[in-house]
Amino acid sequence: MKYDLIVIGSGPGGYPAAIRASQLGMNVAIVERESLGGICLNWGCIPTKALLKSAQVFDYISHAEDYGIKVGSSKVDFDAMIGRSRGVADGMSKGISFLMKKNKITVIMGTGKLARGKKVEVTDDKGAVTTYEASNIIVATGGRARELPNLPIDGKKIIGYRKAMTLEKQPKSIVVVGAGAIGVEFAYFYNSIGTEVTVVEFMEQGLVPREDKDISKELTKVFKKAGVNVMANTSVEKVDTKGKGCTVTTKNRKTGKEEIIKCDVVLSAVGVSPNTENIGLETLGIKTERGMINVDDFYQTNVPGIFAIGDVIATQALAHVATAEAITCVEKIAGQNVEPIDYNNVPGCTYCIPEIASVGYTEAEAKEAGYELKVGKFPFSASGKASAAGAKNGFVKVIFDAKYGEWLGAHMIGYNVTEMIAEVVAARKLETTAHEIIKTIHPHPTMSEAVMEAAAAAYGEVIHL
């Protein structure tokens, strides 16, 4: 059973790699131990967005009178929300199965492990082992919720993101440890449906600590107004799970003050760990660093013919990054002339309400890099479309190099901004300057006008401020 390419893992890195390879004429097999689509489609990106949409709809109904509509009382059906989320994920997984058949890709269900001689040993659910051979192998085994030593996930009282979207009943209170994208998305969801939420973040900046500071400040303001307890620059010292609920001991890293929080459940949202254990890396002598597989610009490991993409390498742990790496890797294998990915032009999106989207340098990073800056900011409170939509929270912030007008970064927080960031990514790819954006006619009324207005604000030409 020899193939041109075997892909281990069918997530947003694995299945696009298989499809692109098939398009390029390769005979392809893909190995998956659980469900086609991987964590992103089945337990991450897609089902979480379904939950967030349910929370947003409930929020709309709860504030219907703000839009001149009177409705009767409404309440959350937690089981139905969870059920809808799982249904969306199941439907998408079936879609991946269709794409495998359409592209004549062999699907091998089981746990894959690298073996010598460019072989993959696959163990099925009955324990039977079958060996497959390929000219090239891509490791795309993804990641899982990271565990802290003092916060071991037991799946009952201390949970990871996977359990957070399939709880048997809605908790009355929850402590979310970690305020990155996963943490703030679940904080928004549970707060919106009536759960008492506390977010504990180790970093001083607090919410979304990797984003521009202005974004963090704005989200903190909105979350606090919504009743979320935000604890920045704070560590979780221990969690006592004896008894009915949890007792969380926190410590402020600046003052040293300890605080006790009681809750029903603790969500550990402190990042992702790569699935690189027990997949044969040591057998082949594949080099790793801190659990991540070392690769070159086109994702080949130190062993010729063995590649790695997605969460198992030291790049951004994002679905669209894994997909881009997959396509770049496969096209390079096929002998095409491809260019390495520019990781400074990768958009990041967070789907709490208000949404967050960003790309490129933060203001602090740009200054640290030695640029002289022109910074423009346009608040959605000055946007006609935002006012009409009842979504005046947030802003668009743009950062340009004062010398040449190069677009260094953009940071957005507000309604639907995850749909707006692609304009900036494309413009930066095309080396578009600030003045070209200012002179690009944006439709009115739209939220996207704020991008043009922010660019104009950077150069003292803004009209609506």
N, C-alpha and C positions, 0 to 999 in steps of 0.2 A: 504494500500500500504506500506508494511513493507519490508525493505532491511537489509542485513547484514552491508552494508556500503553505505552512501551517501556522495558524494564529492561535495562541493560547489565551482565551478570554474574549468574550463577545460584548464588552461594554462599548462606550462611545469612541474608544480607540480601536478595539478589536474588530467590530463588525464593519466599520468603514474601510479598514485595511483590507479585509477580505473582499468586499465589494469592488474596491478600486483595483485590486490585483486581478480579479476576474474580468473586469472591464479591459484590462491590459493583456488579456489572453492567457493568464496563468491558471493552472489547475490548483484549486484552493480547498483547504479544509480548515474548519474552525472548531476549537475545543471549548466546551462550556460545562461547568460543573453544576450550575443551578438553573438560571433562566436566561434566555437570549435577551440581550440588551444590557446585561450586567446591573451593577448597583445603581447607576445613574437613572436608567429607565425604570427599573423595578422598585428601587428603594431610595432614590435620591432626587435628581432634578425634576422628573415628571410628577410623581405622586405628591411631592411637597408642594409643587405649584398648584396642584388640584386642591389641596387642603387650604392653601393661602387664598385661593379664589373663593372657596366656601366661606372663609372668614370675612373676606371683603364683601361678599353678597350680604352676609348677616349684618355687617357694619352699615351697608347702604340701607337696608330695611330699617335698622334701628334709628337711622337719621333721615328717614324718608320725608319727614315734615320740612327739613331744610330745603327740599326740592319742590315743596308745594303739594306733597302727596300724603294723604292720611291712610294709614293701614292699621289693622288690628295688632294685637300683641303677637310677638314672635319669640320663638325659643330655639335653642340649639338642639339638634338631634345628632349627638356625637357619633353614634354608631353609623348613621347614614352618611355623615361626612367622611368617616373612615372608609366605608363601603364604596363611596363614589371614587375616592382616591385610588383604592385598590383596583377598581374597575377600569379606570383610565390607564393605569400601569399595565394591567393584563391585556388591554386592547393594543397598546403600543408594542408589547412583547410579541403578540401574534403578528403584528406588522413586520417585525424584524424577521420572523420565521418565513413570511411571504417573500421578503427581499432575498433571503438565502436561497430559496427555491428558484426565484426568478433569475438569479445570477449563477445558478448551477454550482453552488458552494456546498460541499459536504459538511454536514453538522455532526460532530461527534460529542455525545453527552458523556461527561465524566471529568475526573480531575487529571489535568495534564502535568507531566513532569519531564524536564529535559533529560535526555540520555546521550551518551557518547555516539559520535557518528551522525550528527544532525538527525537525531531521532527523538520522538516524543512518546512516552509511555502514558497511556490513558487508563485509569482505573474507573470502572463503572460502579453503579450503586450496589452491585452484588459482589464487588471485590475482584472481578475478573480484569486482567491487565492485557491490553492490546498495544502493540508497538507500531508506530507509523513513522515514515521517513520523509524528509523534505529537503529540497535544495536550500531553502531559507526558512527560518523560524522567527516569528515575532512574539515576544512576551508582552502581553497586555492584560496582566492579571489584576490590575487596579489596586484599590486600597480599602481600608476599613476604618471605623472609628478608633481614634487614638485613645489609649488608656493612660491615666496618670497613676503612679504608684499608690498614692493615697486616695484614689477615687476609682477603685476596681468596679467595672460594670458587671452587675449581677443579673441584669435583664428584668428586674422586678422593681426595686426601689432606686437603684442607680442604673440609668438606662443610656443607651446610645441613640443616635438619630433614627435608626431602623425601628426600634421599639416605640419611639416617640410618635410615630405615625400609625401605630397599630395597638395602642393601649385599649384595654377592655372597657375602661370607663374614663370619663373626663376627670382629671385631678382637680381638687379645689385649690391647690397651691403647688407651685413648681419652682425650683431653683435651677437656673440655666448657668452652667459653668462654661465660660467662653463666649465672647461677644463678636466673633467673626460672622461670616454669612450664615452658617447653619444656626448658630446661637440666636441671632437677632430675628431670623425668619420664624423659628419656633416660638420665640418670645412674643412676636407679633401675633402669631396664630392663637396661642393659648390665652393671651391677654384679651384678644378681640372676642373670644367666646366666653369670657367671664372667669377664667382661672387667675388667681393671684400670682403674679410673676415677679421674680427677682433675678436680675442678671448680674453675675459676678465675673469681672474681667481682671486679669493679672496686670495687663499693661496700663500705663498711666493715662493714655488717651481715652480709654473706656470703649464705648461702642465702636464697632468696625475699626479697630486700631491700625489696620494697614491702609485705610483710606486717608484722604486729605483731612487735616484737622477741622476745617470748616464743615465738612460733611458729618464728621463725628459729633460736633457741637449741635448741629441742626437735628440729627436723629435723636440725640439725647434729650433735647428740648421737647420733641414730639412724643417720644416714649414716656417721659416723665409726666407730661400733660395727660397721657392716656392711662396713667396709673402704674406704669412699670417702675419697680424699684431698681435703680441702676447703681451698682457699686464698682467704681473704677479703682485701679491701682490696689487691688485687693486679692489676696490669695485664699484658697480654701485649704484650711489646715487639716480638717478631718470631717468625716460624715459618720454619724452613729445611726445605724439602721435597725437597732433593736427597738422592739415595740411596734406600734402601728405605722408610724411615718418615719421621717428622717429628721435628724438634728444636725444642722450644718454649722460648723465653727469657721468663721472667716476672720482674716486679719488684715487691717489696713497697712499697706507696705510703707506708708509715709509716717503715720502716727504710732503704729504698733498696736492700735486698739483692736481688741477682739470683739466679735459680735456673734450672737447665736441666732440662727434662723430655723424655724420649724416649718416643714413642708411635707406634702404627700410623696413627692418623687423628685429626684435630682437628675437632670439631663446633662451628661458630659458631652460638651461640644467644643473640644479643645484641639481639633484638627484631625488629620488623616494619617494612618500608618500604611506603608506599602505592603502588598501581599507578595513578599519575596522569599518567605521561608518555605522550605520543603518543596521547591520547584526545580531542583537539580542544578542550581547555580554553582555550588561548590564542586559538584561532579565534573563540570566542564571548566572550572577555574575562571568563571566569569567574575570580573572585579566589581565590587560594590563599595559604597562609602555611606556610613550611617544608615544602612539598610536599603539605600537607593542604588540601582544599577548604573554603572558608569557607561556612557555612550558618547559617540562623536557627534558632529553637527547633523549627521543623517541617521542617527539612532542605532548604529552598529556598535555592539559591545567589542571587547578585546578579542572575542572569538569570532572569526570570519563566518558570515552567514547567520549569526544569531543577533537579533535586534531587540530593542525594548522601547516601549512608548507609554505615555500616560502617567498614572500615579506612581509607577514603579521607578521613575527617573526624577531627577531633581529640577523639575520645571513646575509651573503653576498647576496645581491639582484642580483643573477645570475641564469639563466635558469637551468644550470646543477646542481647547488646547490639544487634548488627546486625539481628536478627529483630525486636526491640522497636522499633527505629528504622524498620524497613520498614513495620510495621503502623501506627505513629503517622503516618508520612509519607503513606501511601496513604489512610488515613481522613481526614486533613486535606484532601488533594486532592479527596476525595469530598464535602467539605463538612460532615463530621461535627464535632461539638463534642468535641475531644480535648484532653487536658492534656499539657504537656511532660513528658518523662521526667525522673525524679529520679535523677541519676547518682550520688548519694551512697547510693542504696539498690540498687545493682547488686551481686549476689553474684559473688565470684571463686572459682574452684575449681582446684586443682592435684591431679593424679591419680597422683602417686608414692605409695609406701607408706611411712609413713602418709600418708593423704590430707590435704589442707588445704582449708578453706573459710572464707570471711570476707565480711563486709559492713559498711559504715559506717566510722566513725572507728576508727583504732588508738588505743591509750591515749595515745601521744605527740601525735597529731593532736588528740584531744579536749582535752588539757591546753592545747595551743597555741591552740585556739579559745576558750579562756577558761572552759570548763566546770569545775565542781567535781564530782568523780567518786565513784561507788561502783563498785568493780570486784570481780567474783566469778570464782572459778576452781574447776573441778571436774575432778580427774584421772580418767582412765579406769581407773587402777589401783584405784579405789574403786568401780568399776561391776561389778555381778554379770554383766551380759551380756558386757561386754568380757573379763572373766576367763574366762567359759565359751567365748568365741570365740578365746581365746588372743591377744587384741589389746589388751594393757594399756598400750601406749605412747600418750602424748598427753593432751589435755585439752580442755575447753571454757572459754573465757574470755569474759565478758560485761561490757559497760561501760554504765553508766547515769548520767544527769544526777542528781546528788544532790538538786537542788532540786525537780524535777517528776517524776522517775522515767522520763524519756524514754529509750528504748533507743537509745543512741548507736552501738553497734557490737558485733559478736560475731566471735570468732576461734576456729577449731576445728582441731585436728590429731589424727588418729586414724583408726580403721577406719570406712569408710563415711560419713564426715562430709559428703561432697559431697551425700549424700541428705538430710542433716539441716538444711542451711542455709536451705532454703526456708521453714521455720517462722519463722525470724527475719525474713526478707524480708517475709513476709506480715504478721507482727506489727508491724513498723516501719511498713509501709504503712497499717495500721489504727490507728497511734498508740497501740499497746498499751504499758502501763507495766510496770515490774518486778513490782509486786505482783500484777498480773493474770496474769503468767506463773507466779509462785510458786503461785498458787491454781488454775492450770490443771492438771488431773490428767493426768499422763503415764503411759502403760502400763509395767508392770514384768514382766519385765526387758527393757529396751531401752537402746540407746545414747542415744536421745533424752532419756532421763531426766536426762542430764548437763546439758542446757540448763536445766531447771527447778532442778536442784541448784546450778548455777552462779549463777543469779539469786538463789536463797535465800542462797548464800554471800555475795553482795554486801551483803545486809542482815542478816547474822548469824543466819540461820534455817536453815542447811543441816543436814540430818539425818544424812547418811552420811559425814561427815568429822569 
